[in-house]
C-alpha cells in the first residue's frame, strides 16, 4: 500500500485491506507533467545547514588546533569533505519534468528519461514534497526533493492534489 505522510495523521491499516493484492486495485490516474526548477529555498536551506555544521566543526576543533597543529590537518580534511558533500547536493538537485503514467513515474532530466516506481512513503507538506522513487533500470532509489518554490503555482497545486487524492488512504 502507498501512503502519504502528513503531520498529525495517524496511519492505520484495516485487517481486511492488509492482504489486498495491488493488481486487483483500480490503476492510478495519469498525472500531467510538472516542471521542476531550481529551488532558491532549497539552496538557502542547504547553504545554512552546511555553514552551521562547518561552524560547529571549527568550534569543536578550535582548542585542539591551538595546542597541536596535527588537528588542523584533521579540521581541513573534515571541512573539505563537507564542501564536497555540499557541492554534490547542490549539483544533483532534481530539475526537469515529472509525470505519472502506465503504473510508473517518468522523470525527464538532462535529455534522459528515467522510469521510476514508488519505493516508500511520500512526504507532502505545504513547503516540501519528498518522493522516494526507485529507478526501474538499475533499482537505485533516489529521493526526489521538491521545495514549494521549485514548481509554479499550477504545477504545485496539481501535484499536491494528485498525491492527496491518489496516495492517501481513505479513512
C-alpha positions as CSV (number, residue, x, y, z in Angstrom):
1,X,0.0,0.0,0.0
2,X,1.2,3.5,-0.7
3,X,0.8,6.2,2.0
4,X,1.5,9.9,2.2
5,X,2.9,11.2,5.4
6,X,1.0,14.2,6.7
7,X,1.6,15.9,10.0
8,X,-0.8,14.8,12.7
9,X,-2.1,12.0,10.5
10,X,-2.3,8.6,12.2
11,X,-1.9,5.8,9.7
12,X,-3.8,2.6,10.3
13,X,-4.3,-0.3,8.0
14,X,-7.5,-2.3,8.2
15,X,-7.0,-6.0,8.7
16,X,-9.2,-6.8,5.7
17,X,-7.2,-4.5,3.5
18,X,-3.8,-5.7,4.5
19,X,-3.8,-8.7,2.2
20,X,-5.3,-7.0,-0.8
21,X,-3.3,-7.6,-4.0
22,X,-2.3,-4.3,-5.7
23,X,-3.0,-5.9,-9.1
24,X,-6.8,-6.1,-8.4
25,X,-7.0,-2.4,-7.4
26,X,-8.0,0.3,-9.9
27,X,-5.0,1.8,-11.6
28,X,-4.0,5.3,-10.6
29,X,-5.0,8.2,-13.0
30,X,-2.4,9.9,-15.2
31,X,-0.5,12.9,-13.8
32,X,0.3,15.5,-16.5
33,X,4.0,16.6,-16.5
34,X,5.0,19.1,-13.8
35,X,8.1,21.2,-14.5
36,X,10.6,21.1,-11.6
37,X,13.0,24.1,-11.5
38,X,15.9,25.0,-9.2
39,X,14.7,26.0,-5.7
40,X,16.0,29.1,-4.0
41,X,14.6,27.9,-0.7
42,X,16.4,24.5,-1.0
43,X,19.6,26.3,-2.0
44,X,19.3,28.6,1.1
45,X,18.4,25.7,3.4
46,X,21.5,23.6,2.2
47,X,23.8,26.6,2.5
48,X,22.6,27.5,6.0
49,X,22.8,23.9,7.3
50,X,26.2,23.2,5.8
51,X,27.5,26.6,7.1
52,X,26.2,25.7,10.6
53,X,27.9,22.3,10.5
54,X,31.2,23.9,9.4
55,X,31.0,26.5,12.1
56,X,30.4,23.7,14.7
57,X,33.4,21.8,13.4
58,X,35.5,25.0,13.8
59,X,34.2,25.5,17.4
60,X,34.8,21.8,18.2
61,X,38.4,21.7,16.9
62,X,39.5,25.2,18.0
63,X,41.1,24.2,21.3
64,X,42.9,21.3,19.8
65,X,44.2,23.2,16.8
66,X,45.7,25.8,19.1
67,X,47.6,23.1,21.1
68,X,48.6,20.7,18.3
69,X,48.9,21.5,14.6
70,X,48.0,17.9,13.7
71,X,44.4,18.7,14.5
72,X,44.5,21.5,11.9
73,X,45.1,18.8,9.2
74,X,42.1,16.9,10.5
75,X,40.0,20.0,10.5
76,X,40.9,20.8,6.9
77,X,40.1,17.2,5.9
78,X,36.7,17.4,7.6
79,X,35.9,20.8,6.1
80,X,36.9,19.7,2.6
81,X,34.7,16.6,2.9
82,X,31.9,18.8,4.0
83,X,32.5,21.1,1.0
84,X,32.4,18.2,-1.5
85,X,29.2,16.9,0.1
86,X,27.6,20.4,-0.2
87,X,28.6,20.6,-3.9
88,X,27.2,17.2,-4.6
89,X,23.9,18.1,-3.0
90,X,23.6,21.3,-5.0
91,X,24.7,19.8,-8.3
92,X,22.5,16.7,-8.0
93,X,19.2,18.6,-7.3
94,X,16.4,17.3,-9.5
95,X,15.2,19.5,-12.3
96,X,13.1,18.6,-15.3
97,X,9.7,17.1,-16.0
98,X,8.0,14.7,-13.7
99,X,4.8,12.8,-14.7
100,X,2.9,9.6,-13.8
101,X,1.5,7.2,-16.4
102,X,1.3,3.5,-17.0
103,X,1.9,2.5,-13.4
104,X,5.3,4.3,-13.2
105,X,6.8,7.7,-12.8
106,X,8.7,9.4,-15.7
107,X,11.4,11.9,-14.9
108,X,12.9,13.7,-17.9
109,X,16.2,15.2,-16.8
110,X,19.2,16.3,-18.8
111,X,17.8,14.8,-22.0
112,X,17.3,11.4,-20.5
113,X,14.0,9.8,-19.4
114,X,14.0,7.7,-16.3
115,X,11.2,5.2,-15.5
116,X,10.7,5.1,-11.7
117,X,8.4,3.4,-9.3
118,X,7.4,4.5,-5.8
119,X,9.8,3.0,-3.2
120,X,8.3,4.1,0.1
121,X,6.1,6.7,1.8
122,X,5.6,10.1,0.2
123,X,6.1,13.2,2.4
124,X,3.8,16.0,1.4
125,X,4.0,19.2,3.4
126,X,2.9,22.7,2.4
127,X,6.5,23.7,1.6
128,X,8.1,20.4,0.7
129,X,7.4,17.1,-1.2
130,X,9.7,14.1,-1.0
131,X,9.1,11.3,-3.4
132,X,11.2,8.1,-2.8
133,X,11.5,6.7,-6.3
134,X,13.3,3.6,-7.4
135,X,14.8,3.5,-10.9
136,X,13.4,0.5,-12.8
137,X,16.6,0.1,-14.8
138,X,19.2,-0.1,-12.0
139,X,17.0,-0.4,-8.9
140,X,18.7,2.6,-7.4
141,X,16.5,4.6,-5.0
142,X,16.6,8.3,-5.3
143,X,14.7,10.8,-3.2
144,X,13.1,13.5,-5.4
145,X,13.0,16.5,-3.1
146,X,10.7,19.2,-4.4
147,X,10.6,22.5,-2.5
148,X,7.5,24.7,-2.8
149,X,9.3,27.3,-4.9
150,X,10.6,24.7,-7.4
151,X,7.2,24.4,-9.1
152,X,5.0,27.1,-10.5
153,X,1.6,27.6,-8.8
154,X,-0.4,25.5,-11.1
155,X,2.0,22.6,-11.2
156,X,2.4,22.7,-7.4
157,X,-1.4,22.6,-6.8
158,X,-1.9,19.8,-9.4
159,X,0.9,17.6,-8.0
160,X,-0.3,18.1,-4.4
161,X,-4.0,17.3,-5.4
162,X,-2.9,14.2,-7.3
163,X,-0.8,13.0,-4.4
164,X,-3.5,13.6,-1.8
165,X,-6.3,12.1,-4.0
166,X,-4.3,9.0,-5.2
167,X,-1.9,8.1,-2.4
168,X,-3.7,9.0,0.9
169,X,-5.6,6.1,2.4
170,X,-9.3,6.8,2.8
171,X,-10.3,6.7,6.4
